[in-house]
Amino acid sequence: MQLSLVVFDIDGTLVDSAALIVENFAAAFAAVGLAPPSRDAVLAQVGLSLPVAMEVLMPEAGAETRSAAVVGYRDSALRLRAARGAASVPLFDGAKATLEALAARPERLIGAATGMASPGLDHVLGVHDLHGLFVTRQTADLHPSKPHPAMLEAALRETGVAEERAVMVGDTTFDMQMAANASIAGIGVSWGHHGAEALRAAGARVVVDSFAALATAIDEIWEGTP
């Protein structure tokens, strides 16, 4: 049996977490006495690791200030996740059913490669009862930030899947660039934080508008691949 691997981004791809992310960044900036960036500016950085995103969003701040803002973000995220549970990270309609259908095929493995830190990913998988579906989980606290290919390279090593039998599914240009850097196919989703045109320019093999179309696109990418 030839194994294949589908690696998913989380924020903006499986989870509609935009409101939570914006709220956490507002808390982070408030913690260091700065006015928060705009919603659009925040969401444009989703997918980057938190320290890298802070560098982009507060370029004139010193390292100590940025580090304090990272702590403020994480404190806010911890508090809001505890208070809101699953409501803090709602799944997009069709996400869970698609994951379950993919995982039901014995030759198909499911993984995660996310800009979240490990506690954030654990929260998402736990509140939505998804832990058993993901055989490899790569997070920003364990690897260089996207678009560095380290997360995908680790997922391939852990599963033993060849590059040509893996695909990255994500909503940002960082996801598509990471896929290209790891020499695997990238599939963009149109409902997340970066537009379809930007995803294609970043290397997406295809951009889909629904989870039903995603399942078809995955099959088509591997059609005829030995």
C-alpha positions, -999 to +999 in steps of 0.1 A: +000+000+000+014+034-011+010+059+018+001+095+011+001+125+034-022+155+036-008+183+058-032+210+070-026+245+082-050+253+111-059+290+114-079+301+085-079+267+069-097+244+093-105+269+121-122+303+118-100+320+144-097+355+129-116+372+157-096+355+184-063+363+167-072+400+164-083+401+200-051+385+212-029+409+192-049+438+207-041+425+242-004+420+232+000+455+221-019+469+251+005+449+273+034+470+260+015+503+258+011+504+221-020+510+199-031+478+182-025+473+145-055+472+121-074+440+116-061+437+080-025+441+091-029+414+118-046+389+095-020+394+067+006+379+091-014+348+101+007+318+095+040+333+106+053+323+140+044+348+167+078+364+172+082+369+135+047+384+132+056+408+160+087+419+142+065+427+111+038+445+131+060+465+154+092+471+133+104+501+154+101+483+188+131+468+205+136+431+211+125+434+248+092+451+238+085+425+212+092+397+236+068+412+262+042+415+235+046+378+227+040+370+263+009+393+263-005+375+233+001+340+248-015+351+281-045+364+263-048+332+242-046+310+273-073+330+291-097+332+262-093+295+253-101+286+289-131+309+290-146+301+256-136+265+249-146+253+214-162+286+207-128+303+206-117+282+176-148+272+156-143+248+127-153+259+093-184+240+080-173+208+065-138+207+080-144+178+104-163+157+080-135+161+054-108+152+079-127+121+089-133+110+053-097+114+044-085+096+075-109+067+069-088+057+039-060+035+053-034+047+028-040+084+036-023+101+066-033+134+081-009+160+095-008+195+108+018+223+101+007+255+119+019+288+130+003+280+164+024+269+193+019+234+207-007+244+234-028+261+208-029+231+185-036+208+214-066+230+223-080+229+188-076+192+185-089+185+220-121+206+219-131+192+185-121+156+192-096+155+164-065+142+182-068+107+167-069+119+131-035+136+131-005+113+129+021+142+127+018+176+143+043+204+136+041+237+154+058+271+153+074+267+187+094+236+175+105+249+141+115+280+122+086+301+110+069+294+077+078+296+048+109+276+060+103+240+050+113+225+084+077+216+095+070+197+063+104+180+062+097+168+098+062+155+088+077+136+059+104+120+081+079+111+108+055+094+084+080+080+058+060+095+030+078+106-002+076+142-013+056+134-044+030+117-022+024+147+001+004+178-002+001+210+019-034+226+023-034+261+035-049+296+033-018+318+032+010+325+008+033+313+037+018+279+034+022+277-004+058+290-002+066+264+025+052+237+003+073+248-026+104+250-004+098+214+007+092+203-029+056+192-023+023+202-039+004+231-023-034+235-024-048+268-014-082+274+001-101+306-007-119+311+026-089+321+047-066+351+051-050+355+017-067+358-016-068+332-044-046+353-067-019+357-041-020+319-033-015+311-070+013+335-073+029+319-042+029+285-059-005+269-052-012+241-076-049+248-073-071+270-051-104+255-040-136+272-028-151+244-007-141+213+013-159+191-013-137+206-040-106+200-017-112+163-016-114+162-054-083+183-058-063+160-036-072+130-056-065+148-089-030+158-077-021+122-071-039+107-101-014+087-121+013+090-094+029+056-087 
